[in-house]
Amino acid sequence: MRVPYKINENTNLTYEASPESLILVGEPDRQILSENFQWDKNHCPSLATLCVEVIKSKFADSSLLDELPCQDRDYLLEILDLALPLQLVVPLIEDEIYWQRRYQDKYGTIIYRKRETWNWKSLFIERHVQEMVEQAQPEHNDEDEMDEILTLSSNYVRTLIVTQLQAWKPPLHWDEEDIPEFHPTDHISFEPIFKRLIHIEEFDVVYGMNAVGDKFTWHMFKLSVGDCQRLGKSLHYLKSLRILRIHRSRLEDQHVRVLMHGLIKNETLEELDLSHCLIGDQGALCIAKVLCVHPKLRSLNLCDNKIGQLGCEGLGFALLEPECSLEKLNLKLNPLGEGGAMGIMRALVRGTKLEEFSMAGCQFDDDAPIRTGQMLLLNKSLKRLDVSNNWFDEEGGNALVEGMAVNRTLEWLDIRETDITSNQYHQIKQYLKRNRLGLEEVNQVQEEISTGQKEQTSHSTLSTQKTAESGSVLE
């Protein structure tokens, strides 16, 4: 192994000898060139090297990987064919050298967030399974033919991110009179997939298609109630599921109803993301029902839906239930209005576990800005609040200032594009600093900042003096 794979290629380029250093006086006499990784390029290969290359060419017929010495084993993994079947290499090869080569050759740069306990082997297998699921054709029930590879991948797949699902297309051998006028909107079933991939902790799916070009039809982005019903049932196989995201899909109330029926008995889910869908009040009430009984759900994202007053009142009721453990709630870009905002803020006044809440761009009107300030007077749980892109004006800004003067827990408040005055903005900023620093009064904020600046100045002065003294000693 000439170049260790743990050394980034850019690092090698950075420390490569410059043209100026190569013309120094001592360069021609150097016998060992440690920076030259091609020093043996023109040497006759050793017998061991030739044997390893033969093993590489016959690896599919006779895999002798575990019988090789470490040095020869590493060299074999560097040159091993990247198109070998997974049925052969998954049980046999654990070394990251091979799986890094294989991932970068097929998929290039990593484009998804990596989990803490990631490795190249699991990363490649997860992308391979994702590719199979995204290309599976529902009219042929392709998911039923994945059993072998899914069983092989079961211990390595912890995250499954599906960015598209193929829409139903009439099989090529069908006659024109056999093709229905309206195509079915059903997609593949996840039940045979989740039966094998039981260790999945994070599942992310989008019901739609990518890069359709001039073949675009709205049919490609529809989903059926049966899709959600089958998905809800199949989630029962995932005993370790922590994160579920179904977003950027045409998910409506009837879809959410059957999906929540499948989640009602789940006890492991910690984060639920149903953002950028078409969920209305009835769907929000179904989600509220799950919140009332779920012991571990900490984060709920309902951004960019159609939730109004009735749905928010249901969510507010769920927040007050003792079994509700929700800490983060995102309702931005929903048409809440005053009624919807009040439905949530009534719960916040009475006391909940909610620490982060977003109502950005929720069409505040009438007294909603004033009620927000009044809520801050009484709430003792919120640490982050987003009310940006709502109309507060000077009157609403005064209510926020009055609320922040009393509130001691809120540490972050987004008030962009609310049309409050600059003076109100400055006052709110001072109150937030007070809360973050844990001070009693606002005037202590300036004292704390001044003290910090003095300490920094004195430290800089002392460093300058030490530098000058050391400089004089050297002279």
Backbone hydrogen bonds, N-H to C=O, Kabsch-Sander energy under -0.5 kcal/mol:
donor,donor_aa,acceptor,acceptor_aa,energy
7,I,4,P,-1.3
8,N,6,K,-0.6
12,N,8,N,-1.6
13,L,9,E,-1.9
14,T,10,N,-2.1
15,Y,11,T,-2.0
16,E,13,L,-0.9
22,L,18,S,-1.4
23,I,19,P,-0.5
23,I,20,E,-0.9
24,L,21,S,-1.2
27,E,24,L,-0.9
29,D,26,G,-0.6
30,R,27,E,-1.5
33,L,31,Q,-0.6
34,S,32,I,-0.8
36,N,33,L,-1.5
37,F,35,E,-0.9
39,W,36,N,-0.8
41,K,38,Q,-1.8
43,H,40,D,-1.1
50,L,46,S,-2.1
51,C,47,L,-2.1
52,V,48,A,-2.3
53,E,49,T,-2.1
54,V,50,L,-1.7
55,I,51,C,-2.3
56,K,52,V,-2.2
57,S,53,E,-1.7
58,K,54,V,-1.4
59,F,56,K,-1.1
61,D,58,K,-0.9
62,S,58,K,-2.5
64,L,62,S,-0.8
67,E,64,L,-1.0
68,L,65,L,-1.3
73,R,69,P,-2.7
74,D,70,C,-2.4
75,Y,71,Q,-1.8
76,L,72,D,-2.3
77,L,73,R,-2.1
78,E,74,D,-1.3
79,I,75,Y,-1.2
80,L,76,L,-1.3
84,L,81,D,-0.7
88,L,85,P,-1.4
89,V,85,P,-1.8
90,V,86,L,-2.3
92,L,88,L,-0.6
93,I,89,V,-3.0
94,E,92,L,-0.6
99,W,95,D,-1.2
100,Q,96,E,-2.5
101,R,97,I,-1.8
102,R,98,Y,-2.5
103,Y,99,W,-2.4
104,Q,100,Q,-2.5
105,D,101,R,-2.0
106,K,102,R,-1.6
107,Y,103,Y,-3.4
108,G,103,Y,-0.9
118,W,115,R,-1.0
123,L,119,N,-2.2
124,F,120,W,-2.4
125,I,121,K,-2.3
126,E,122,S,-2.4
127,R,123,L,-1.9
128,H,124,F,-2.3
129,V,125,I,-2.5
130,Q,126,E,-2.4
131,E,127,R,-2.4
132,M,128,H,-2.0
133,V,129,V,-2.5
134,E,130,Q,-2.6
135,Q,131,E,-1.4
136,A,132,M,-0.7
136,A,133,V,-0.7
140,H,137,Q,-1.1
141,N,138,P,-0.7
142,D,137,Q,-1.5
144,D,141,N,-1.6
145,E,142,D,-1.8
146,M,143,E,-0.9
150,L,146,M,-2.6
151,T,147,D,-2.2
152,L,148,E,-1.8
153,S,149,I,-1.6
154,S,150,L,-0.8
154,S,151,T,-0.5
156,Y,153,S,-2.0
157,V,153,S,-1.2
158,R,156,Y,-0.8
160,L,202,E,-2.7
162,V,160,L,-0.6
162,V,204,D,-4.0
163,T,161,I,-0.6
165,L,208,G,-2.9
174,W,171,P,-1.6
178,D,175,D,-1.3
179,I,175,D,-0.7
179,I,176,E,-0.8
183,H,181,E,-0.6
194,F,190,F,-3.0
195,K,191,E,-1.7
196,R,193,I,-0.9
197,L,193,I,-2.4
198,I,196,R,-1.7
200,I,197,L,-1.1
201,E,158,R,-3.3
202,E,158,R,-1.9
203,F,243,I,-2.6
204,D,160,L,-2.6
205,V,245,R,-2.7
206,V,162,V,-1.3
208,G,206,V,-1.4
215,K,212,V,-1.6
216,F,213,G,-1.0
220,M,217,T,-1.5
221,F,218,W,-1.6
222,K,219,H,-1.2
224,S,185,T,-0.6
228,C,224,S,-1.3
229,Q,225,V,-2.3
230,R,226,G,-2.7
231,L,227,D,-2.3
232,G,228,C,-2.7
233,K,229,Q,-1.8
234,S,230,R,-2.4
235,L,231,L,-1.6
236,H,233,K,-1.3
237,Y,234,S,-1.7
238,L,235,L,-1.2
239,K,198,I,-0.6
239,K,237,Y,-1.2
240,S,198,I,-0.5
241,L,238,L,-0.8
242,R,201,E,-3.0
243,I,201,E,-2.2
244,L,271,E,-2.4
245,R,203,F,-2.7
246,I,273,D,-2.8
247,H,205,V,-1.2
248,R,275,S,-1.5
250,R,221,F,-0.5
251,L,249,S,-1.9
252,E,250,R,-0.6
256,V,252,E,-2.4
257,R,253,D,-2.3
258,V,254,Q,-1.2
259,L,255,H,-1.9
260,M,256,V,-3.0
261,H,257,R,-1.2
262,G,258,V,-1.0
262,G,259,L,-0.6
263,L,259,L,-1.0
264,I,260,M,-1.2
266,N,263,L,-1.6
270,E,242,R,-2.9
271,E,242,R,-2.3
272,L,299,S,-2.5
273,D,244,L,-2.7
274,L,272,L,-0.5
274,L,301,N,-2.8
276,H,303,C,-3.1
277,C,304,D,-0.6
278,L,251,L,-2.0
284,A,280,G,-2.0
285,L,281,D,-2.1
286,C,282,Q,-1.6
287,I,283,G,-2.0
288,A,284,A,-2.4
289,K,285,L,-1.7
290,V,286,C,-1.3
291,L,287,I,-2.0
292,C,288,A,-1.7
293,V,289,K,-0.6
293,V,290,V,-1.0
294,H,290,V,-1.7
298,R,270,E,-2.2
299,S,270,E,-2.0
300,L,328,K,-2.3
301,N,272,L,-2.5
302,L,300,L,-0.6
302,L,330,N,-2.7
304,D,332,K,-2.9
306,K,279,I,-2.8
312,C,308,G,-2.0
313,E,309,Q,-2.3
314,G,310,L,-1.8
315,L,311,G,-2.2
316,G,312,C,-2.9
317,F,313,E,-2.2
318,A,314,G,-2.0
319,L,315,L,-2.0
320,L,316,G,-0.9
320,L,317,F,-0.6
321,E,318,A,-1.3
324,C,321,E,-1.3
325,S,294,H,-0.5
327,E,298,R,-2.9
328,K,298,R,-2.4
329,L,356,E,-2.3
330,N,300,L,-2.2
331,L,329,L,-0.6
331,L,358,S,-2.3
333,L,360,A,-2.7
334,N,331,L,-0.9
336,L,334,N,-2.5
337,G,362,C,-2.4
340,G,336,L,-2.0
341,A,337,G,-1.9
342,M,338,E,-2.6
343,G,339,G,-1.6
344,I,340,G,-1.3
345,M,341,A,-2.6
346,R,342,M,-2.2
347,A,343,G,-0.5
348,L,344,I,-1.8
349,V,345,M,-2.0
350,R,346,R,-1.5
351,G,347,A,-0.9
355,E,327,E,-2.6
356,E,327,E,-2.4
357,F,384,R,-1.9
358,S,329,L,-1.8
359,M,386,D,-3.6
361,G,388,S,-2.3
362,C,359,M,-0.9
368,A,365,D,-2.1
371,R,367,D,-2.6
372,T,368,A,-1.7
373,G,369,P,-1.6
374,Q,370,I,-2.1
375,M,371,R,-2.2
376,L,372,T,-1.7
377,L,373,G,-0.9
378,L,374,Q,-0.7
378,L,375,M,-0.9
379,N,375,M,-2.3
383,K,355,E,-3.2
384,R,355,E,-2.3
385,L,412,W,-2.2
386,D,357,F,-2.0
387,V,385,L,-0.5
387,V,414,D,-2.1
389,N,416,R,-2.4
392,F,390,N,-0.9
392,F,418,T,-1.9
393,D,418,T,-2.0
396,G,392,F,-1.9
397,G,393,D,-2.1
398,N,394,E,-2.2
399,A,395,E,-1.6
400,L,396,G,-1.9
401,V,397,G,-2.4
402,E,398,N,-2.5
403,G,399,A,-2.2
404,M,400,L,-2.7
405,A,401,V,-1.8
406,V,402,E,-0.8
406,V,403,G,-0.7
407,N,403,G,-2.5
411,E,383,K,-2.2
412,W,383,K,-1.5
414,D,385,L,-2.4
415,I,413,L,-0.7
418,T,415,I,-0.8
425,Y,421,T,-2.2
426,H,422,S,-2.2
427,Q,423,N,-2.2
428,I,424,Q,-2.5
429,K,425,Y,-2.1
430,Q,426,H,-1.9
431,Y,427,Q,-2.1
432,L,428,I,-2.2
433,K,429,K,-1.9
434,R,430,Q,-2.2
435,N,431,Y,-2.1
436,R,432,L,-2.4
437,L,433,K,-2.3
438,G,434,R,-0.8
439,L,434,R,-2.2
444,Q,441,E,-0.7
445,V,442,V,-2.0
446,Q,442,V,-0.7
447,E,443,N,-1.3
448,E,444,Q,-2.6
449,I,445,V,-2.5
450,S,446,Q,-2.8
451,T,447,E,-2.5
452,G,448,E,-2.2
453,Q,449,I,-2.3
454,K,450,S,-2.4
455,E,451,T,-2.5
456,Q,452,G,-2.1
457,T,453,Q,-2.5
458,S,454,K,-2.9
459,H,455,E,-2.2
460,S,456,Q,-2.2
461,T,457,T,-2.6
462,L,458,S,-2.5
463,S,459,H,-2.2
464,T,460,S,-2.1
465,Q,461,T,-2.4
466,K,462,L,-2.4
467,T,463,S,-2.1
468,A,464,T,-2.4
469,E,465,Q,-2.7
470,S,466,K,-2.6
471,G,467,T,-2.2
472,S,468,A,-2.2
473,V,469,E,-2.1
474,L,470,S,-2.2
475,E,471,G,-1.7
